[in-house]
Amino acid sequence: MSTSKEKDEEKPVVAKTAVDLQRLKLVKLMKNIDKPIILPERPKAKNTPSVPEFVRNVMGSSAGAGSGEFHVYRHLRRKEYARQKFIQEKAHKELLDVEYHQKLEKNKKLAEEATAKKRAKRLKKKQGRRQKKQVKTTKEDNTVASEGNSEDDSSDENEETRIAETSKEYKNNKGNIQNCLEDMSTVEDELKVTNESQEIIPKISVKVTSKNSQCENGT
């Protein structure tokens, strides 16, 4: 049993996809957590190969050249080829950088246009909701105002009816008061008459009594 387990553990795991390969790398790293990870440094940029400013012994590979001069020529040729290759690679790298920055700017503009379009759409929806809300509030205000106007009209009508009733009551009361005043005046006249009569009666009685007394005395 132990041998079979060891054989199963010793079997290498083959990564079929990039995800499996990454998983295997992570498992291997997690087995030994204390082990430091060495990250390689980025390669340094190459400098332009130095080119001789002035070549004194210019020779070619044609016939007549010495056997020792051929190696000097080959070395200079190789150096010139390396310089031209570096220049071409540098120009290609600069071109790629320019294209990359142009692509970034293009993607940024596209993203800004998309966001601006979405923002405009969102603002339009928001404005539509606000307009609907304002229309709703205006309708409610109009209904409230109409109800208030109807109430005001009804209150005005009620006030008019109340004023008419009060005026009628006032007229009736005024008529009653006038009648009462007339009755009071008649009563006062009657009282005056009675008072005068009462004043005259004792005078007459006094005169009668005086005449009676005179008659009794024989005068």
Rosetta blueprint (number, residue, H / E / L):
1 M L
2 S H
3 T H
4 S H
5 K H
6 E H
7 K H
8 D H
9 E H
10 E H
11 K L
12 P L
13 V L
14 V L
15 A L
16 K L
17 T L
18 A H
19 V H
20 D H
21 L H
22 Q H
23 R H
24 L H
25 K H
26 L H
27 V H
28 K H
29 L H
30 M H
31 K H
32 N L
33 I L
34 D L
35 K L
36 P L
37 I L
38 I L
39 L L
40 P L
41 E L
42 R L
43 P L
44 K L
45 A L
46 K L
47 N L
48 T L
49 P L
50 S L
51 V L
52 P L
53 E L
54 F L
55 V L
56 R L
57 N L
58 V L
59 M L
60 G L
61 S L
62 S L
63 A L
64 G L
65 A L
66 G L
67 S L
68 G L
69 E H
70 F H
71 H H
72 V H
73 Y H
74 R H
75 H H
76 L H
77 R H
78 R H
79 K H
80 E H
81 Y H
82 A H
83 R H
84 Q H
85 K H
86 F H
87 I H
88 Q H
89 E H
90 K H
91 A H
92 H H
93 K H
94 E H
95 L H
96 L H
97 D H
98 V H
99 E H
100 Y H
101 H H
102 Q H
103 K H
104 L H
105 E H
106 K H
107 N H
108 K H
109 K H
110 L H
111 A H
112 E H
113 E H
114 A H
115 T H
116 A H
117 K H
118 K H
119 R H
120 A H
121 K H
122 R H
123 L H
124 K H
125 K H
126 K H
127 Q H
128 G H
129 R H
130 R H
131 Q H
132 K H
133 K H
134 Q H
135 V H
136 K H
137 T H
138 T H
139 K H
140 E H
141 D H
142 N H
143 T H
144 V H
145 A H
146 S H
147 E H
148 G H
149 N H
150 S H
151 E H
152 D H
153 D H
154 S H
155 S H
156 D H
157 E H
158 N H
159 E H
160 E H
161 T H
162 R H
163 I H
164 A H
165 E H
166 T H
167 S H
168 K H
169 E H
170 Y H
171 K H
172 N H
173 N H
174 K H
175 G H
176 N H
177 I H
178 Q H
179 N H
180 C H
181 L H
182 E H
183 D H
184 M H
185 S H
186 T H
187 V H
188 E H
189 D H
190 E H
191 L H
192 K H
193 V H
194 T H
195 N H
196 E H
197 S H
198 Q H
199 E H
200 I H
201 I H
202 P H
203 K H
204 I H
205 S H
206 V H
207 K H
208 V H
209 T H
210 S H
211 K H
212 N H
213 S H
214 Q H
215 C H
216 E H
217 N H
218 G L
219 T L
